[in-house]
Amino acid sequence: MRIDQLRPAPTPAEPLDIPPELLDSVNRHQTHLSALVASLRAAGVDDELVDVSVRTLVDSYADDLTVVIRAMMRATSHE
């Protein structure tokens, strides 16, 4: 399902201004998400494996974002 197919439709939002320090992380994880979806579709896996695969990807993203955000906060507090 694509985002434009969601019901009820999401409300319009302002474009997200991603801080430059986070761009590499966001781009990397978007690439990983696309690859995961393609891989799961091709493999025809069951729901349990989908759950585990998504949880692994989300946990990795959370760890990555936490490191970058903490570094951004430390840099701001030292200015």
Z-matrix of the N, CA and C atoms (Angstrom, degrees):
N
C 1 1.439
C 2 1.522 1 108.71
N 3 1.296 2 115.92 1 137.11
C 4 1.463 3 121.26 2 176.72
C 5 1.518 4 109.36 3 -93.46
N 6 1.326 5 115.89 4 159.54
C 7 1.466 6 120.19 5 -177.28
C 8 1.525 7 111.62 6 -60.29
N 9 1.329 8 117.82 7 -31.05
C 10 1.461 9 119.69 8 -179.87
C 11 1.527 10 112.68 9 -76.62
N 12 1.326 11 117.24 10 -3.17
C 13 1.459 12 122.03 11 178.08
C 14 1.533 13 112.41 12 -101.31
N 15 1.325 14 117.76 13 -2.21
C 16 1.457 15 121.33 14 -178.60
C 17 1.526 16 110.64 15 -68.08
N 18 1.333 17 115.60 16 141.45
C 19 1.464 18 122.23 17 176.11
C 20 1.501 19 108.51 18 -131.73
N 21 1.312 20 120.78 19 122.88
C 22 1.462 21 124.65 20 -0.92
C 23 1.521 22 111.06 21 -68.76
N 24 1.309 23 115.47 22 153.22
C 25 1.460 24 120.82 23 -178.35
C 26 1.527 25 110.16 24 -66.13
N 27 1.318 26 117.03 25 141.30
C 28 1.466 27 119.53 26 176.48
C 29 1.531 28 110.00 27 -62.21
N 30 1.304 29 115.45 28 148.53
C 31 1.456 30 119.40 29 177.71
C 32 1.521 31 109.10 30 -76.10
N 33 1.323 32 116.44 31 150.63
C 34 1.469 33 118.79 32 178.37
C 35 1.535 34 110.17 33 -60.36
N 36 1.290 35 115.29 34 141.47
C 37 1.469 36 120.59 35 -179.93
C 38 1.514 37 108.95 36 -127.85
N 39 1.288 38 114.06 37 156.19
C 40 1.458 39 119.20 38 174.91
C 41 1.528 40 108.13 39 -68.64
N 42 1.325 41 116.81 40 148.21
C 43 1.469 42 118.47 41 176.32
C 44 1.522 43 110.08 42 -57.59
N 45 1.306 44 115.32 43 141.48
C 46 1.458 45 121.29 44 -179.10
C 47 1.522 46 109.48 45 -80.27
N 48 1.307 47 115.66 46 124.45
C 49 1.459 48 121.14 47 177.54
C 50 1.527 49 107.64 48 -94.27
N 51 1.322 50 115.96 49 100.63
C 52 1.459 51 121.52 50 -177.08
C 53 1.522 52 108.98 51 -85.83
N 54 1.337 53 116.51 52 124.62
C 55 1.467 54 118.59 53 178.11
C 56 1.530 55 110.38 54 -58.65
N 57 1.320 56 116.47 55 143.31
C 58 1.470 57 120.34 56 -177.79
C 59 1.534 58 112.92 57 -54.15
N 60 1.338 59 116.95 58 -33.19
C 61 1.465 60 120.51 59 -179.27
C 62 1.528 61 112.45 60 -64.47
N 63 1.331 62 116.68 61 -21.79
C 64 1.467 63 120.28 62 -177.81
C 65 1.526 64 113.75 63 -98.50
N 66 1.326 65 117.88 64 -9.67
C 67 1.467 66 120.19 65 -173.82
C 68 1.524 67 113.39 66 -58.49
N 69 1.320 68 117.64 67 -44.62
C 70 1.471 69 119.70 68 -179.94
C 71 1.522 70 110.81 69 -59.33
N 72 1.322 71 116.43 70 -44.48
C 73 1.457 72 120.96 71 -179.57
C 74 1.523 73 111.48 72 -63.89
N 75 1.322 74 116.93 73 -46.17
C 76 1.468 75 121.30 74 -179.79
C 77 1.526 76 110.15 75 -61.29
N 78 1.313 77 117.03 76 -47.10
C 79 1.471 78 120.49 77 -179.78
C 80 1.525 79 111.86 78 -63.35
N 81 1.321 80 117.06 79 -42.13
C 82 1.466 81 121.18 80 -179.89
C 83 1.528 82 110.51 81 -62.11
N 84 1.325 83 116.56 82 -44.98
C 85 1.463 84 119.09 83 -177.03
C 86 1.525 85 112.70 84 -74.68
N 87 1.324 86 118.33 85 -28.05
C 88 1.462 87 119.70 86 172.30
C 89 1.530 88 109.92 87 -64.57
N 90 1.318 89 115.87 88 -40.66
C 91 1.461 90 120.32 89 177.47
C 92 1.527 91 110.69 90 -63.78
N 93 1.332 92 117.11 91 -43.40
C 94 1.467 93 121.12 92 178.83
C 95 1.521 94 110.93 93 -63.73
N 96 1.323 95 117.43 94 -40.39
C 97 1.463 96 120.79 95 179.50
C 98 1.521 97 111.22 96 -63.87
N 99 1.317 98 116.96 97 -44.25
C 100 1.464 99 120.51 98 177.68
C 101 1.519 100 111.45 99 -61.52
N 102 1.321 101 116.58 100 -42.68
C 103 1.464 102 120.37 101 178.93
C 104 1.523 103 111.17 102 -65.46
N 105 1.339 104 116.70 103 -39.29
C 106 1.466 105 120.26 104 178.83
C 107 1.520 106 110.83 105 -62.47
N 108 1.319 107 117.16 106 -46.00
C 109 1.468 108 120.50 107 179.89
C 110 1.526 109 110.71 108 -60.60
N 111 1.326 110 116.75 109 -46.13
C 112 1.472 111 120.43 110 179.50
C 113 1.521 112 111.11 111 -61.90
N 114 1.323 113 116.53 112 -41.64
C 115 1.460 114 121.26 113 -179.27
C 116 1.528 115 111.70 114 -65.70
N 117 1.320 116 116.25 115 -45.10
C 118 1.467 117 120.12 116 -179.48
C 119 1.525 118 111.42 117 -65.26
N 120 1.317 119 116.46 118 -39.99
C 121 1.473 120 119.92 119 177.41
C 122 1.525 121 110.66 120 -62.38
N 123 1.325 122 115.95 121 -46.63
C 124 1.468 123 120.71 122 -177.11
C 125 1.523 124 111.38 123 -64.34
N 126 1.334 125 116.45 124 -34.35
C 127 1.461 126 120.59 125 -176.50
C 128 1.523 127 112.80 126 -84.04
N 129 1.329 128 117.33 127 -18.15
C 130 1.458 129 120.09 128 -178.36
C 131 1.519 130 112.46 129 60.23
N 132 1.320 131 116.53 130 43.52
C 133 1.464 132 121.93 131 -174.33
C 134 1.530 133 112.17 132 -75.00
N 135 1.330 134 114.76 133 164.21
C 136 1.464 135 120.20 134 179.70
C 137 1.530 136 110.55 135 -84.00
N 138 1.330 137 115.03 136 170.39
C 139 1.466 138 121.17 137 -176.29
C 140 1.524 139 112.90 138 -59.28
N 141 1.309 140 117.61 139 -37.11
C 142 1.466 141 120.60 140 -178.17
C 143 1.527 142 111.09 141 -62.76
N 144 1.327 143 116.66 142 -43.60
C 145 1.464 144 119.55 143 179.03
C 146 1.525 145 111.11 144 -67.86
N 147 1.328 146 117.24 145 -34.81
C 148 1.460 147 120.33 146 175.47
C 149 1.524 148 108.97 147 -61.01
N 150 1.339 149 117.39 148 -47.47
C 151 1.468 150 121.58 149 179.92
C 152 1.530 151 111.41 150 -58.00
N 153 1.315 152 117.03 151 -47.28
C 154 1.468 153 121.59 152 -178.56
C 155 1.529 154 110.35 153 -64.78
N 156 1.304 155 117.11 154 -42.86
C 157 1.467 156 120.89 155 -178.44
C 158 1.524 157 111.27 156 -64.99
N 159 1.326 158 116.59 157 -43.78
C 160 1.463 159 120.15 158 179.15
C 161 1.524 160 110.27 159 -66.11
N 162 1.322 161 117.76 160 -42.98
C 163 1.468 162 121.09 161 179.61
C 164 1.529 163 110.45 162 -60.48
N 165 1.324 164 117.47 163 -41.73
C 166 1.467 165 121.52 164 178.86
C 167 1.527 166 110.59 165 -61.89
N 168 1.323 167 116.49 166 -45.36
C 169 1.459 168 120.31 167 -179.97
C 170 1.527 169 111.32 168 -64.93
N 171 1.331 170 117.26 169 -44.30
C 172 1.463 171 120.99 170 -179.50
C 173 1.527 172 110.98 171 -65.19
N 174 1.320 173 117.72 172 -41.30
C 175 1.464 174 120.72 173 177.74
C 176 1.529 175 111.07 174 -61.96
N 177 1.319 176 116.51 175 -41.32
C 178 1.456 177 120.75 176 178.35
C 179 1.525 178 110.50 177 -63.13
N 180 1.314 179 116.12 178 -42.86
C 181 1.461 180 120.96 179 179.12
C 182 1.527 181 110.57 180 -64.07
N 183 1.321 182 117.59 181 -42.44
C 184 1.466 183 121.46 182 178.59
C 185 1.526 184 110.68 183 -60.88
N 186 1.318 185 117.19 184 -44.03
C 187 1.468 186 120.88 185 178.85
C 188 1.527 187 110.44 186 -61.08
N 189 1.315 188 116.73 187 -46.31
C 190 1.456 189 122.49 188 -178.73
C 191 1.531 190 110.58 189 -62.64
N 192 1.325 191 116.93 190 -48.00
C 193 1.463 192 120.66 191 -179.46
C 194 1.519 193 111.64 192 -63.58
N 195 1.320 194 117.29 193 -38.92
C 196 1.460 195 121.16 194 179.84
C 197 1.520 196 110.97 195 -60.45
N 198 1.311 197 117.34 196 -44.52
C 199 1.467 198 121.50 197 179.21
C 200 1.527 199 110.42 198 -61.37
N 201 1.323 200 117.27 199 -47.50
C 202 1.463 201 120.89 200 -177.30
C 203 1.528 202 110.97 201 -66.79
N 204 1.328 203 117.29 202 -44.52
C 205 1.463 204 120.38 203 -178.60
C 206 1.525 205 110.99 204 -65.02
N 207 1.323 206 117.63 205 -40.60
C 208 1.471 207 119.29 206 176.85
C 209 1.524 208 111.09 207 -62.22
N 210 1.320 209 116.68 208 -40.73
C 211 1.468 210 119.95 209 178.21
C 212 1.528 211 110.57 210 -64.27
N 213 1.324 212 117.20 211 -39.83
C 214 1.466 213 120.92 212 177.68
C 215 1.531 214 110.40 213 -63.30
N 216 1.320 215 116.87 214 -40.93
C 217 1.463 216 120.68 215 -179.31
C 218 1.531 217 110.80 216 -66.96
N 219 1.330 218 116.96 217 -41.07
C 220 1.477 219 120.54 218 177.77
C 221 1.523 220 109.94 219 -63.40
N 222 1.324 221 117.45 220 -41.89
C 223 1.452 222 120.86 221 -179.52
C 224 1.534 223 110.79 222 -64.08
N 225 1.309 224 116.97 223 -38.71
C 226 1.464 225 121.22 224 179.72
C 227 1.514 226 110.95 225 -68.68
N 228 1.327 227 118.38 226 -38.54
C 229 1.447 228 121.18 227 -178.03
C 230 1.528 229 112.83 228 -72.77
N 231 1.334 230 116.97 229 -17.05
C 232 1.470 231 120.62 230 179.10
C 233 1.507 232 113.12 231 -94.78
N 234 1.313 233 117.51 232 0.83
C 235 1.478 234 119.76 233 -177.81
C 236 1.499 235 110.79 234 -82.24
